[in-house]
Amino acid sequence: MDLSARLTPVLEAAGAGAKEVDASGAFPDAAVAALRDSGLLGLTLPTDVGGLGGGPEDLVEALSAIAAACGSTAMVYLMHVSAAMAVAAAPPPGQPDLLARLARDTLATLALSEAGSRSHFWAPVSQGQREDGGVRVQARKSWVTSAGYADVYVVSTLTPHDLQANGQGASDLYVVAGSGPGIEVAGPCRGLGLRGNASAPMTFDLVAPEGDRLGQAGGGFDLKLQAVMPWFNLGNAAVSLGLSQAALDAAVGHASGARFQHTGESLAELPTIRAQLARIALDLSCVRAYVVQAARSLAQPDETTTLHVLGVKAVANDAALRITDTAMRVCGGAAFSEHLQLERFFRDARAGHVMAPTADVLYDFYGKAVTGQPLF
Ligand SMILES: Cc1cc2nc3c(=O)[nH]c(=O)nc-3n(C[C@H](O)[C@H](O)[C@H](O)COP(=O)(O)OP(=O)(O)OC[C@H]3O[C@@H](n4cnc5c(N)ncnc54)[C@H](O)[C@@H]3O)c2cc1C
């Protein structure tokens, strides 16, 4: 598949635009265009629909490299892959060419989180209603990455009461075209980090044909947990890895070059600074090894895979907080200056931790799993 050749132009475009994207909050158009041209929108989709047939380890490689270049681009890409994998798991019968379009050039995202159920993305509170022609989806989504830029949204809502074969609280996922009526970006995106990923609130008020639903009525919960969460958690961990690596590189570069003129020493010649760098380099190595182990487990599932899915995002998100924080400390006042880009990695790294499932929710789930308690 030649992943590194496909990645090169994406990394160039993402790296060239990252500073401006962060400063202005503009969507990374050039990097997303490069992603479309590279074929990487279809990285993990099957080859028979035009995808590249890549696996979890390929996704980790791609996302961590893109995140090191531009965190906003990486998050736009991660949300596309997560939405595309939900579609691949249960293609909507009314849109037979959708997977091929997602593999080619159609940018997708997930519109799951709702103001009413906050980070509990598995539990929408918006209620679908049967209407002539399909199901009315009336939902207020609190955060949607690529809001206003995605070609396709995968939107969750509670299953209409009369279709609730699986009991009350069942939910559905619908594929909604970004160009259709009844879709609005309901507020600005002004985040602390990932400032260009257009994560904004959105409202949906439209009738979705039943043929645009992923899977059977009431199947949304299982799709979110079994099709979305493994790829999203792994990919989100990879973004944390990329941001951590970029922060470490910036800190090592600065500490090695910055000198005290009166002593002739570089920062890196101070034992405390060296030890801090050693700690975060080792921290990153351990976390990278765990992320690779999790990716392998996803590629060849066994009885440990659920734990890997639950653990990988929490571990990498927490490491990114520690590593970017220490890198800032190591670089002193210089870390506040834009030239190191360190403060961007520091801010960008904060997002992964609060993205659902949040790191703290995952620790709780992991604890339940190791003690034999049901997750829900
Ligand atoms: C940059 C960015 C991009 C995003 N993109 C998308 C997107 O594309 N699509 C989408 O659907 N959503 C998206 N989100 C939303 C995200 O997934 C979360 O839903 C959102 O960040 C939750 O924020 P909140 O204030 O509602 O958290 P809250 O739910 O209010 O959480 C507050 C705190 O409570 C903790 N907490 C909550 N429940 C539990 C529990 N059961 N056990 C232990 N601790 C708990 C949390 O860990 C957190 O520390 C995005 C968010 C960000 C920041």
Ligand as a Chemical Component Dictionary entry (heavy atoms), coordinates in Angstrom:
data_LIG
# 
_chem_comp.id                   LIG 
_chem_comp.type                 NON-POLYMER 
_chem_comp.pdbx_formal_charge   0 
_chem_comp.three_letter_code    LIG 
# 
loop_
_chem_comp_atom.comp_id 
_chem_comp_atom.atom_id 
_chem_comp_atom.alt_atom_id 
_chem_comp_atom.type_symbol 
_chem_comp_atom.charge 
_chem_comp_atom.model_Cartn_x 
_chem_comp_atom.model_Cartn_y 
_chem_comp_atom.model_Cartn_z 
_chem_comp_atom.pdbx_ordinal 
LIG C1  C1  C 0 -11.945 18.883 20.339 1  
LIG C2  C2  C 0 -13.169 18.066 20.543 2  
LIG C3  C3  C 0 -13.736 17.418 19.453 3  
LIG C4  C4  C 0 -14.904 16.660 19.608 4  
LIG N1  N1  N 0 -15.448 16.046 18.516 5  
LIG C5  C5  C 0 -16.601 15.323 18.653 6  
LIG C6  C6  C 0 -17.209 14.693 17.516 7  
LIG O1  O1  O 0 -16.726 14.782 16.384 8  
LIG N2  N2  N 0 -18.352 13.993 17.696 9  
LIG C7  C7  C 0 -18.926 13.856 18.933 10 
LIG O2  O2  O 0 -19.948 13.179 19.030 11 
LIG N3  N3  N 0 -18.374 14.451 20.036 12 
LIG C8  C8  C 0 -17.227 15.173 19.920 13 
LIG N4  N4  N 0 -16.659 15.783 21.023 14 
LIG C9  C9  C 0 -17.349 15.682 22.324 15 
LIG C10 C10 C 0 -16.631 14.735 23.260 16 
LIG O3  O3  O 0 -16.615 13.440 22.715 17 
LIG C11 C11 C 0 -17.308 14.722 24.645 18 
LIG O4  O4  O 0 -18.636 14.371 24.514 19 
LIG C12 C12 C 0 -17.204 16.072 25.320 20 
LIG O5  O5  O 0 -15.884 16.515 25.317 21 
LIG C13 C13 C 0 -17.701 15.926 26.748 22 
LIG O6  O6  O 0 -17.683 17.184 27.392 23 
LIG P1  P1  P 0 -18.659 17.462 28.605 24 
LIG O7  O7  O 0 -18.380 18.835 29.108 25 
LIG O8  O8  O 0 -20.060 17.166 28.205 26 
LIG O9  O9  O 0 -18.135 16.367 29.646 27 
LIG P2  P2  P 0 -18.881 15.807 30.924 28 
LIG O10 O10 O 0 -19.672 14.600 30.586 29 
LIG O11 O11 O 0 -19.600 16.908 31.619 30 
LIG O12 O12 O 0 -17.643 15.323 31.810 31 
LIG C14 C14 C 0 -17.063 16.131 32.850 32 
LIG C15 C15 C 0 -16.119 15.251 33.662 33 
LIG O13 O13 O 0 -16.870 14.192 34.269 34 
LIG C16 C16 C 0 -16.240 12.946 33.997 35 
LIG N5  N5  N 0 -17.234 11.880 33.924 36 
LIG C17 C17 C 0 -18.394 11.887 33.211 37 
LIG N6  N6  N 0 -19.046 10.708 33.362 38 
LIG C18 C18 C 0 -18.276 9.935  34.154 39 
LIG C19 C19 C 0 -18.398 8.611  34.677 40 
LIG N7  N7  N 0 -19.456 7.854  34.404 41 
LIG N8  N8  N 0 -17.392 8.151  35.455 42 
LIG C20 C20 C 0 -16.318 8.913  35.757 43 
LIG N9  N9  N 0 -16.147 10.178 35.292 44 
LIG C21 C21 C 0 -17.110 10.695 34.513 45 
LIG C22 C22 C 0 -15.521 13.141 32.676 46 
LIG O14 O14 O 0 -14.442 12.232 32.537 47 
LIG C23 C23 C 0 -15.034 14.575 32.806 48 
LIG O15 O15 O 0 -13.826 14.603 33.511 49 
LIG C24 C24 C 0 -15.494 16.548 20.890 50 
LIG C25 C25 C 0 -14.907 17.187 21.996 51 
LIG C26 C26 C 0 -13.759 17.939 21.831 52 
LIG C27 C27 C 0 -13.160 18.629 23.023 53 
# 
loop_
_chem_comp_bond.comp_id 
_chem_comp_bond.atom_id_1 
_chem_comp_bond.atom_id_2 
_chem_comp_bond.value_order 
_chem_comp_bond.pdbx_ordinal 
LIG C1  C2  SING 1  
LIG C2  C3  SING 2  
LIG C2  C26 DOUB 3  
LIG C3  C4  DOUB 4  
LIG C4  N1  SING 5  
LIG C4  C24 SING 6  
LIG N1  C5  DOUB 7  
LIG C5  C6  SING 8  
LIG C5  C8  SING 9  
LIG C6  O1  DOUB 10 
LIG C6  N2  SING 11 
LIG N2  C7  SING 12 
LIG C7  O2  DOUB 13 
LIG C7  N3  SING 14 
LIG N3  C8  DOUB 15 
LIG C8  N4  SING 16 
LIG N4  C9  SING 17 
LIG N4  C24 SING 18 
LIG C9  C10 SING 19 
LIG C10 O3  SING 20 
LIG C10 C11 SING 21 
LIG C11 O4  SING 22 
LIG C11 C12 SING 23 
LIG C12 O5  SING 24 
LIG C12 C13 SING 25 
LIG C13 O6  SING 26 
LIG O6  P1  SING 27 
LIG P1  O7  DOUB 28 
LIG P1  O8  SING 29 
LIG P1  O9  SING 30 
LIG O9  P2  SING 31 
LIG P2  O10 DOUB 32 
LIG P2  O11 SING 33 
LIG P2  O12 SING 34 
LIG O12 C14 SING 35 
LIG C14 C15 SING 36 
LIG C15 O13 SING 37 
LIG C15 C23 SING 38 
LIG O13 C16 SING 39 
LIG C16 N5  SING 40 
LIG C16 C22 SING 41 
LIG N5  C17 SING 42 
LIG N5  C21 SING 43 
LIG C17 N6  DOUB 44 
LIG N6  C18 SING 45 
LIG C18 C19 SING 46 
LIG C18 C21 DOUB 47 
LIG C19 N7  SING 48 
LIG C19 N8  DOUB 49 
LIG N8  C20 SING 50 
LIG C20 N9  DOUB 51 
LIG N9  C21 SING 52 
LIG C22 O14 SING 53 
LIG C22 C23 SING 54 
LIG C23 O15 SING 55 
LIG C24 C25 DOUB 56 
LIG C25 C26 SING 57 
LIG C26 C27 SING 58 
# 
